[in-house]
C-alpha cells in the first residue's frame, strides 16, 4: 500500500503520515463508542492526524482489561494488574473520555443517548463494541450460568472466576471446555487456553483431565497445536470434534453437566465459551444484519446499513480478516482516513490490515503467526481477503514467548499511551 510521507508518530511506534491541516470546520465532532483496542487506537489516530477534530470516547468501565495474554492470567502465569489500562493517556492527548453507557442511537439526528441522561451530537459515529454472547444458541447458557461455568471471554470478573476455580480443582479433577462455532473473538485463543490449562494441571495437580468439546472439525493453527499437545499433554488433554461426539448441545450449570449430541460430561470446572455476536449497541444502532455481525465497506469501515456510522474491531464481518486485537491498528488507520476525507481531507488509500498472533503452549514455549489482508473482489467483494505472501508461522520456541510480551507492550502503548 502506498502511503504519504511518515512524519507523525503515535505512541508505541505507530507511525502515521503527516497531513497538512485543511480548512475544515473546527467543530467537526467524532464520537467513538467502545474503549477497547479499536476505539482507543482510532481516537489517538484521529487526534494525531488533526487536533482540530473533537473526539469523544464513550466507555462504560473506568479502565480497560485487555484480552490478549489473558489466558496466562487465568492459569497463573501473569498478574491480572498487567492487563489493566487506564484512559489517562487518551485524556492527555486531548480526547474527551466519558465513563458512561450508550443506550440509544438516532442515526438521522446523529445523536447518542447515554445512561446518565447525557446526549452527544456527532458528525461521524464509530462503534467499536467488541462482542456479546448469543446465550440462546446453547441451551442452558445464560449470564447466571456463567457465574458457575465461566466463559472468561470478556470482563475481568470472569477471568478471576475461572482462575479461582482452576486453583481450587482437586487432584483427579476434570475440566471441560466448550468451543463455539465460528465466528468468534480471536480464533486460536481457545486452543491456547486449552494448552495453558493443560500445563497448569500437569504441573500443579495429579491425575487431572481436560476435555475440549468443539463445535468445529477444524480450527486455527490446528496442526501446530495438536503436535504440541501430543508432545506435552498426551494423556491429559483430549480434543473432541463434532464427528466424534464433541459438539456442545446443552449445559446444566447446577449439575455441572455438559451434554453433547451423544454424551453427558460432569465437570469439576467448566469453561463454557458461548457462540458470539457483535456488541449489543451495534443492533441498537441498526448496523448489525441478520447474522448479528456488522457488514462494512472494507475501504472505509463505514456501515453498509447506516451511512455516517463506522464499525471497527471484532464486531465487523471481515471475510478472511480475523477478529484480532492486532488488526485494530490498521483498521483504525483506514477508518480515520475515511472520516477525515468526509470532513474534506485527502482521499484515503486502500487499506492493508496486518495481524499478528502470539500463542503460548506452556510456561516456556510458544509460537506466532503473521498475516495481512486487503479488500477483496469477486465473490468476496465487500470483505477482506488474505495476502498469502505475507503469511508466516514461526517455530515453537522460548523466543516467541518473549516476542509476544514485546508485541503486547507495543500494542497497548499505541492504544493507551
JOUR-V418300 format. One record per residue. N is the residue number from 0. SS is DSSP state (h for helix, s for strand, l for the rest). PHI is phi in whole degrees, 0 to 359 (none if undefined). PSI is psi as a letter, one per 30 degrees, with the letter a starting at -180 (none if undefined). Layout:
# JOUR-V418300
n=N ss=SS phi=PHI psi=PSI
n=N ss=SS phi=PHI psi=PSI
This chain:
# JOUR-V418300
n=0 ss=l phi=none psi=k
n=1 ss=l phi=275 psi=k
n=2 ss=l phi=236 psi=l
n=3 ss=l phi=290 psi=l
n=4 ss=l phi=306 psi=k
n=5 ss=s phi=271 psi=j
n=6 ss=s phi=227 psi=e
n=7 ss=s phi=265 psi=k
n=8 ss=s phi=235 psi=k
n=9 ss=s phi=268 psi=k
n=10 ss=l phi=312 psi=k
n=11 ss=l phi=90 psi=g
n=12 ss=l phi=88 psi=g
n=13 ss=s phi=276 psi=j
n=14 ss=s phi=275 psi=k
n=15 ss=s phi=230 psi=k
n=16 ss=s phi=288 psi=k
n=17 ss=l phi=284 psi=k
n=18 ss=l phi=245 psi=k
n=19 ss=l phi=303 psi=k
n=20 ss=l phi=295 psi=j
n=21 ss=l phi=278 psi=l
n=22 ss=l phi=270 psi=h
n=23 ss=l phi=276 psi=l
n=24 ss=l phi=293 psi=k
n=25 ss=l phi=293 psi=f
n=26 ss=l phi=268 psi=g
n=27 ss=l phi=305 psi=k
n=28 ss=s phi=239 psi=k
n=29 ss=s phi=241 psi=k
n=30 ss=s phi=250 psi=k
n=31 ss=s phi=242 psi=k
n=32 ss=s phi=253 psi=j
n=33 ss=l phi=119 psi=j
n=34 ss=l phi=256 psi=g
n=35 ss=l phi=286 psi=a
n=36 ss=h phi=302 psi=e
n=37 ss=h phi=297 psi=e
n=38 ss=h phi=295 psi=e
n=39 ss=h phi=295 psi=e
n=40 ss=h phi=297 psi=e
n=41 ss=h phi=297 psi=e
n=42 ss=h phi=301 psi=e
n=43 ss=h phi=290 psi=e
n=44 ss=h phi=297 psi=e
n=45 ss=h phi=300 psi=e
n=46 ss=h phi=294 psi=e
n=47 ss=h phi=289 psi=e
n=48 ss=h phi=290 psi=e
n=49 ss=l phi=203 psi=j
n=50 ss=l phi=292 psi=f
n=51 ss=l phi=286 psi=f
n=52 ss=l phi=280 psi=k
n=53 ss=s phi=280 psi=k
n=54 ss=s phi=240 psi=k
n=55 ss=s phi=239 psi=k
n=56 ss=s phi=253 psi=k
n=57 ss=s phi=251 psi=k
n=58 ss=s phi=216 psi=k
n=59 ss=l phi=283 psi=f
n=60 ss=l phi=252 psi=k
n=61 ss=l phi=286 psi=f
n=62 ss=s phi=213 psi=l
n=63 ss=s phi=248 psi=k
n=64 ss=s phi=255 psi=j
n=65 ss=l phi=286 psi=k
n=66 ss=l phi=277 psi=e
n=67 ss=l phi=304 psi=k
n=68 ss=l phi=76 psi=g
n=69 ss=h phi=291 psi=f
n=70 ss=h phi=298 psi=f
n=71 ss=h phi=288 psi=e
n=72 ss=h phi=295 psi=e
n=73 ss=h phi=301 psi=e
n=74 ss=l phi=257 psi=g
n=75 ss=l phi=80 psi=g
n=76 ss=l phi=264 psi=f
n=77 ss=l phi=206 psi=k
n=78 ss=l phi=286 psi=k
n=79 ss=h phi=299 psi=e
n=80 ss=h phi=301 psi=f
n=81 ss=h phi=288 psi=f
n=82 ss=h phi=262 psi=f
n=83 ss=s phi=267 psi=k
n=84 ss=s phi=223 psi=k
n=85 ss=s phi=272 psi=l
n=86 ss=l phi=260 psi=g
n=87 ss=h phi=299 psi=e
n=88 ss=h phi=295 psi=e
n=89 ss=h phi=291 psi=e
n=90 ss=h phi=296 psi=e
n=91 ss=h phi=297 psi=f
n=92 ss=l phi=279 psi=g
n=93 ss=l phi=92 psi=g
n=94 ss=l phi=266 psi=k
n=95 ss=s phi=279 psi=j
n=96 ss=s phi=252 psi=k
n=97 ss=s phi=248 psi=j
n=98 ss=s phi=275 psi=j
n=99 ss=l phi=196 psi=l
n=100 ss=l phi=238 psi=k
n=101 ss=s phi=286 psi=k
n=102 ss=s phi=243 psi=f
n=103 ss=s phi=201 psi=k
n=104 ss=s phi=227 psi=k
n=105 ss=s phi=251 psi=j
n=106 ss=l phi=291 psi=f
n=107 ss=l phi=279 psi=e
n=108 ss=l phi=279 psi=f
n=109 ss=l phi=55 psi=i
n=110 ss=s phi=216 psi=k
n=111 ss=s phi=246 psi=k
n=112 ss=s phi=259 psi=k
n=113 ss=s phi=252 psi=l
n=114 ss=l phi=300 psi=e
n=115 ss=l phi=289 psi=f
n=116 ss=l phi=103 psi=f
n=117 ss=l phi=289 psi=l
n=118 ss=s phi=232 psi=k
n=119 ss=s phi=242 psi=k
n=120 ss=s phi=268 psi=k
n=121 ss=l phi=219 psi=l
n=122 ss=l phi=263 psi=e
n=123 ss=s phi=224 psi=k
n=124 ss=s phi=244 psi=k
n=125 ss=s phi=237 psi=k
n=126 ss=s phi=256 psi=k
n=127 ss=l phi=232 psi=i
n=128 ss=l phi=274 psi=f
n=129 ss=l phi=65 psi=b
n=130 ss=s phi=242 psi=l
n=131 ss=s phi=234 psi=a
n=132 ss=s phi=248 psi=k
n=133 ss=l phi=266 psi=i
n=134 ss=h phi=301 psi=e
n=135 ss=h phi=287 psi=f
n=136 ss=h phi=281 psi=f
n=137 ss=l phi=234 psi=j
n=138 ss=s phi=308 psi=k
n=139 ss=l phi=97 psi=f
n=140 ss=l phi=277 psi=k
n=141 ss=l phi=188 psi=l
n=142 ss=l phi=303 psi=e
n=143 ss=l phi=291 psi=e
n=144 ss=h phi=297 psi=e
n=145 ss=h phi=292 psi=f
n=146 ss=h phi=281 psi=f
n=147 ss=l phi=250 psi=e
n=148 ss=l phi=244 psi=i
n=149 ss=l phi=292 psi=k
n=150 ss=l phi=272 psi=e
n=151 ss=l phi=52 psi=h
n=152 ss=l phi=257 psi=f
n=153 ss=l phi=198 psi=k
n=154 ss=l phi=91 psi=k
n=155 ss=h phi=297 psi=e
n=156 ss=h phi=300 psi=e
n=157 ss=h phi=291 psi=e
n=158 ss=h phi=301 psi=e
n=159 ss=h phi=296 psi=e
n=160 ss=h phi=298 psi=e
n=161 ss=h phi=295 psi=e
n=162 ss=h phi=299 psi=e
n=163 ss=h phi=295 psi=e
n=164 ss=h phi=295 psi=e
n=165 ss=h phi=295 psi=e
n=166 ss=h phi=297 psi=f
n=167 ss=h phi=268 psi=f
n=168 ss=l phi=292 psi=k
n=169 ss=l phi=279 psi=l
n=170 ss=l phi=304 psi=k
n=171 ss=l phi=83 psi=g
n=172 ss=l phi=284 psi=l
n=173 ss=s phi=239 psi=k
n=174 ss=s phi=253 psi=k
n=175 ss=s phi=244 psi=k
n=176 ss=s phi=249 psi=k
n=177 ss=s phi=242 psi=k
n=178 ss=s phi=239 psi=k
n=179 ss=l phi=279 psi=l
n=180 ss=l phi=291 psi=l
n=181 ss=l phi=283 psi=l
n=182 ss=l phi=271 psi=l
n=183 ss=l phi=205 psi=l
n=184 ss=l phi=296 psi=k
n=185 ss=l phi=56 psi=i
n=186 ss=l phi=309 psi=e
n=187 ss=l phi=275 psi=f
n=188 ss=h phi=300 psi=e
n=189 ss=h phi=299 psi=e
n=190 ss=h phi=276 psi=e
n=191 ss=h phi=296 psi=e
n=192 ss=h phi=300 psi=e
n=193 ss=h phi=301 psi=e
n=194 ss=h phi=299 psi=e
n=195 ss=h phi=284 psi=e
n=196 ss=h phi=295 psi=e
n=197 ss=h phi=299 psi=e
n=198 ss=h phi=298 psi=e
n=199 ss=h phi=300 psi=e
n=200 ss=h phi=296 psi=e
n=201 ss=h phi=294 psi=e
n=202 ss=h phi=263 psi=f
n=203 ss=h phi=245 psi=f
n=204 ss=l phi=225 psi=l
n=205 ss=l phi=240 psi=k
n=206 ss=l phi=57 psi=g
n=207 ss=l phi=271 psi=l
n=208 ss=s phi=220 psi=k
n=209 ss=s phi=242 psi=k
n=210 ss=s phi=249 psi=k
n=211 ss=s phi=252 psi=j
n=212 ss=s phi=262 psi=j
n=213 ss=s phi=246 psi=k
n=214 ss=l phi=275 psi=g
n=215 ss=l phi=234 psi=k
n=216 ss=l phi=279 psi=f
n=217 ss=l phi=229 psi=l
n=218 ss=l phi=214 psi=l
n=219 ss=l phi=298 psi=k
n=220 ss=l phi=58 psi=h
n=221 ss=h phi=301 psi=e
n=222 ss=h phi=300 psi=e
n=223 ss=h phi=293 psi=e
n=224 ss=h phi=301 psi=e
n=225 ss=h phi=294 psi=e
n=226 ss=h phi=296 psi=e
n=227 ss=h phi=287 psi=e
n=228 ss=h phi=297 psi=e
n=229 ss=h phi=294 psi=e
n=230 ss=h phi=286 psi=e
n=231 ss=h phi=259 psi=e
n=232 ss=l phi=226 psi=h
n=233 ss=l phi=296 psi=e
n=234 ss=l phi=253 psi=g
n=235 ss=l phi=245 psi=e
n=236 ss=s phi=255 psi=k
n=237 ss=s phi=239 psi=j
n=238 ss=s phi=261 psi=k
n=239 ss=s phi=236 psi=j
n=240 ss=l phi=278 psi=l
n=241 ss=h phi=302 psi=e
n=242 ss=h phi=295 psi=f
n=243 ss=h phi=248 psi=g
n=244 ss=l phi=88 psi=g
n=245 ss=l phi=265 psi=f
n=246 ss=l phi=296 psi=j
n=247 ss=s phi=295 psi=k
n=248 ss=s phi=252 psi=e
n=249 ss=s phi=192 psi=l
n=250 ss=s phi=226 psi=l
n=251 ss=s phi=229 psi=j
n=252 ss=l phi=296 psi=e
n=253 ss=l phi=295 psi=e
n=254 ss=l phi=269 psi=f
n=255 ss=l phi=52 psi=h
n=256 ss=s phi=245 psi=k
n=257 ss=s phi=241 psi=k
n=258 ss=s phi=250 psi=k
n=259 ss=s phi=253 psi=a
n=260 ss=l phi=293 psi=f
n=261 ss=l phi=233 psi=f
n=262 ss=l phi=222 psi=l
n=263 ss=s phi=248 psi=k
n=264 ss=s phi=234 psi=k
n=265 ss=s phi=262 psi=k
n=266 ss=l phi=245 psi=k
n=267 ss=l phi=277 psi=e
n=268 ss=s phi=226 psi=k
n=269 ss=s phi=235 psi=k
n=270 ss=s phi=255 psi=j
n=271 ss=s phi=258 psi=j
n=272 ss=l phi=264 psi=j
n=273 ss=l phi=285 psi=l
n=274 ss=l phi=304 psi=l
n=275 ss=s phi=235 psi=l
n=276 ss=s phi=204 psi=l
n=277 ss=s phi=296 psi=l
n=278 ss=l phi=309 psi=k
n=279 ss=h phi=306 psi=e
n=280 ss=h phi=298 psi=f
n=281 ss=h phi=296 psi=e
n=282 ss=h phi=292 psi=e
n=283 ss=h phi=296 psi=e
n=284 ss=l phi=277 psi=f
n=285 ss=l phi=77 psi=g
n=286 ss=l phi=254 psi=f
n=287 ss=l phi=260 psi=k
n=288 ss=l phi=266 psi=a
n=289 ss=l phi=296 psi=f
n=290 ss=l phi=286 psi=f
n=291 ss=l phi=74 psi=g
n=292 ss=l phi=247 psi=l
n=293 ss=s phi=248 psi=j
n=294 ss=s phi=284 psi=k
n=295 ss=s phi=226 psi=l
n=296 ss=l phi=283 psi=k
n=297 ss=l phi=291 psi=f
n=298 ss=l phi=283 psi=e
n=299 ss=l phi=234 psi=f
n=300 ss=l phi=62 psi=g
n=301 ss=s phi=281 psi=k
n=302 ss=s phi=301 psi=k
n=303 ss=l phi=277 psi=f
n=304 ss=l phi=251 psi=f
n=305 ss=l phi=223 psi=j
n=306 ss=l phi=302 psi=k
n=307 ss=l phi=88 psi=f
n=308 ss=s phi=243 psi=k
n=309 ss=s phi=252 psi=l
n=310 ss=s phi=226 psi=k
n=311 ss=l phi=227 psi=l
n=312 ss=l phi=90 psi=a
n=313 ss=l phi=295 psi=f
n=314 ss=l phi=283 psi=f
n=315 ss=s phi=277 psi=l
n=316 ss=s phi=270 psi=j
n=317 ss=l phi=250 psi=g
n=318 ss=s phi=67 psi=b
n=319 ss=l phi=285 psi=f
n=320 ss=l phi=293 psi=k
n=321 ss=l phi=284 psi=l
n=322 ss=l phi=275 psi=i
n=323 ss=l phi=223 psi=k
n=324 ss=h phi=300 psi=e
n=325 ss=h phi=294 psi=f
n=326 ss=h phi=285 psi=f
n=327 ss=h phi=292 psi=f
n=328 ss=h phi=301 psi=e
n=329 ss=h phi=284 psi=e
n=330 ss=h phi=298 psi=e
n=331 ss=h phi=297 psi=e
n=332 ss=h phi=300 psi=e
n=333 ss=h phi=295 psi=e
n=334 ss=h phi=295 psi=e
n=335 ss=h phi=297 psi=e
n=336 ss=h phi=302 psi=e
n=337 ss=h phi=295 psi=e
n=338 ss=h phi=297 psi=e
n=339 ss=h phi=293 psi=e
n=340 ss=h phi=295 psi=e
n=341 ss=h phi=297 psi=f
n=342 ss=l phi=272 psi=g
n=343 ss=l phi=110 psi=g
n=344 ss=l phi=277 psi=a
n=345 ss=l phi=294 psi=l
n=346 ss=l phi=294 psi=k
n=347 ss=l phi=286 psi=l
n=348 ss=l phi=258 psi=l
n=349 ss=l phi=297 psi=k
n=350 ss=l phi=286 psi=k
n=351 ss=s phi=235 psi=j
n=352 ss=s phi=259 psi=j
n=353 ss=s phi=265 psi=k
n=354 ss=s phi=222 psi=k
n=355 ss=s phi=230 psi=k
n=356 ss=s phi=223 psi=k
n=357 ss=s phi=250 psi=k
n=358 ss=s phi=238 psi=k
n=359 ss=s phi=256 psi=k
n=360 ss=l phi=249 psi=f
n=361 ss=l phi=199 psi=a
n=362 ss=l phi=295 psi=f
n=363 ss=l phi=245 psi=f
n=364 ss=l phi=227 psi=l
n=365 ss=s phi=197 psi=a
n=366 ss=s phi=210 psi=l
n=367 ss=s phi=218 psi=l
n=368 ss=s phi=232 psi=k
n=369 ss=s phi=236 psi=k
n=370 ss=s phi=205 psi=l
n=371 ss=s phi=216 psi=l
n=372 ss=s phi=220 psi=l
n=373 ss=s phi=220 psi=l
n=374 ss=s phi=303 psi=k
n=375 ss=l phi=270 psi=l
n=376 ss=l phi=231 psi=a
n=377 ss=h phi=65 psi=b
n=378 ss=h phi=295 psi=f
n=379 ss=h phi=257 psi=g
n=380 ss=l phi=305 psi=k
n=381 ss=l phi=94 psi=g
n=382 ss=l phi=226 psi=a
n=383 ss=s phi=248 psi=k
n=384 ss=s phi=244 psi=l
n=385 ss=s phi=282 psi=k
n=386 ss=l phi=264 psi=j
n=387 ss=h phi=302 psi=e
n=388 ss=h phi=293 psi=f
n=389 ss=h phi=266 psi=f
n=390 ss=l phi=282 psi=k
n=391 ss=s phi=204 psi=k
n=392 ss=s phi=240 psi=k
n=393 ss=l phi=281 psi=l
n=394 ss=l phi=282 psi=l
n=395 ss=l phi=288 psi=k
n=396 ss=s phi=196 psi=l
n=397 ss=l phi=289 psi=f
n=398 ss=h phi=302 psi=e
n=399 ss=h phi=294 psi=f
n=400 ss=h phi=294 psi=e
n=401 ss=h phi=294 psi=e
n=402 ss=h phi=293 psi=e
n=403 ss=h phi=296 psi=e
n=404 ss=h phi=297 psi=e
n=405 ss=h phi=294 psi=e
n=406 ss=h phi=300 psi=e
n=407 ss=h phi=296 psi=e
n=408 ss=h phi=297 psi=e
n=409 ss=h phi=294 psi=e
n=410 ss=h phi=296 psi=e
n=411 ss=h phi=289 psi=e
n=412 ss=h phi=293 psi=e
n=413 ss=h phi=297 psi=e
n=414 ss=h phi=276 psi=e
n=415 ss=h phi=246 psi=f
n=416 ss=l phi=85 psi=none
